[in-house]
Every structure is written in structure tokens, then in C-alpha cells.
Amino acid sequence: MSLLPFSTGWMGENHFNALPTAIYGVNLAACAVAYWMLVHSITCAAEDNK
């Protein structure tokens, strides 16, 4: 998440060129994977406590 402002600014400064836009997309995908892992680990921990 900490790289989101960098990739957003870089993409905006370069008028949506291919590389900055791809980095932005990879950054968003990494955020989505991290969130999925967090939800998955919380769900597994809650099921283990039953």
C-alpha cells in the first residue's frame, strides 16, 4: 500500500504511458492479494477457535 502514491503520481506525470500504468496495475494487484491473504488468515483463525 505504501507504493500506491508513488505509482499513481508516476502514472499521472507520464500521461498514462505503458510502463507506469503497468506498475500501477501490479501495485493494485499486490494490494488485492495482500487483502485476500489477510481475510483468509483471519477466517482460518476464527474457524480454529471454534
C-alpha positions as CSV (number, residue, x, y, z in Angstrom):
1,M,0.0,0.0,0.0
2,S,2.8,2.4,0.7
3,L,3.8,2.4,-3.0
4,L,0.4,3.5,-4.2
5,P,1.1,7.2,-4.1
6,F,4.3,6.8,-5.9
7,S,2.9,4.7,-8.8
8,T,-0.2,6.9,-9.0
9,G,1.9,10.1,-9.2
10,W,4.3,8.5,-11.7
11,M,1.4,7.4,-13.9
12,G,-0.1,10.9,-13.8
13,E,3.1,12.6,-14.6
14,N,3.8,10.4,-17.6
15,H,0.3,10.8,-19.1
16,F,-0.6,7.1,-18.8
17,N,2.4,5.6,-20.6
18,A,2.6,1.8,-20.7
19,L,5.2,1.2,-18.0
20,P,3.9,3.5,-15.3
21,T,0.4,2.1,-15.9
22,A,1.6,-1.4,-15.7
23,I,3.4,-0.7,-12.5
24,Y,0.2,0.8,-11.1
25,G,-1.7,-2.3,-12.1
26,V,0.8,-4.6,-10.5
27,N,0.7,-2.4,-7.4
28,L,-3.1,-2.7,-7.2
29,A,-3.0,-6.4,-7.8
30,A,-0.4,-6.8,-4.9
31,C,-2.8,-4.8,-2.6
32,A,-5.6,-7.2,-3.6
33,V,-3.5,-10.3,-2.9
34,A,-2.4,-8.9,0.5
35,Y,-6.0,-8.1,1.4
36,W,-7.1,-11.6,0.4
37,M,-4.3,-13.2,2.5
38,L,-5.4,-11.1,5.5
39,V,-9.0,-12.1,5.2
40,H,-8.1,-15.7,4.6
41,S,-5.8,-15.8,7.7
42,I,-8.5,-14.1,9.9
43,T,-11.1,-16.6,8.7
44,C,-8.9,-19.6,9.3
45,A,-8.0,-18.3,12.8
46,A,-11.7,-17.8,13.6
47,E,-12.5,-21.3,12.5
48,D,-9.7,-22.8,14.6
49,N,-11.1,-21.1,17.7
50,K,-14.5,-22.9,17.4
